Amino acid sequence: MTIRSVASKFLEGICSNLKLNCSDLMTVFTGANCCINSSRINIFLDNEPQPSSTKNLIHLSQIIRTGKIAMYDYGDQEQNIQHYGQASPPLYDMGSIPNGFPLFLSYGGKDLLSDVNDVRLLLTDLKDHDKNKLVVLFREDYAHADFVMGVNAKQIVYDPIMAFFHDN
């Protein structure tokens, strides 16, 4: 039995034991998804949780906790100095992304993982980006999983992404 199947069974067990609709459980993490039908929930459970490293999850929690988009904090000044040449991890300078580099950003008004205010801050950092190289797709009704599994995601998200790739 794979780790993924164990995790899937674990989530199914939580839903069953607590008599929860698993879409409600998913909503706790992703936000209130508008466009996922019940047949897609099983696909979600078959493919969740997505694999990630512990270090990646710690890094994400550091960003959330500090509110700063910085490199990984090793929690030890000496290790940070060894990796970065300074006692604390340096911030990522989102404004240093080359203005002509093509960017496609999409986000939703109900997304709990890609918060609207955070995306607005990023867009402020990108205010000087070439307007013809920055495409921003905002959907007020979309939460995190809608971008992946929404019944209308092909038309709303994937077709514009493919057009963007074609143009760039």
C-alpha positions, 0 to 999 in steps of 0.5 A: 500500500502506497503512502498516497493510498494510506493518506486517501483512506485516512481522509475517507475515514475522517469523512466517514467517522465524522459524517462529513461531506468530504467537499466540506473537509476540502473547503476548510483548506481550500476555501468554498469551491464553487465549481466542483461537483461531487463526482470530482471529490473522489478524484481529489481524494484519490490524488491527495494529499499531494506529495511534498517535502517536510522542508517545503512545508516548514518553509511555507509555514515560515512565510505564513507565520512571518508574513515575509516571502523569504528564503528558508530559515534554518533556525540557526544563525550559523546555518543561515550564514553558511547558506546565505552569508547573513544571519537571517534568510534574505527576502525574495525581491519579486520586483526583480523579476525581469519586466519582459518575462511573461507571467500568467497569474490566476487567483480566486476571491474565495481561495484560502491558500492564495489570499487575494490581499497577498496577490494584490501585494505581489501585483504591487511589486510587479507594477512596472512589469510590461503590461503585454507580458503580465496576464492576471486572471481573477475569478471572484467565485473561485477557491483553490481547488476550482482552478484544478478541478472546476467543471468549467476550469477548461474554459475559465483557466486552461484555455486562457493559459494555453493562449498565453503560452501560444502568445509567449 
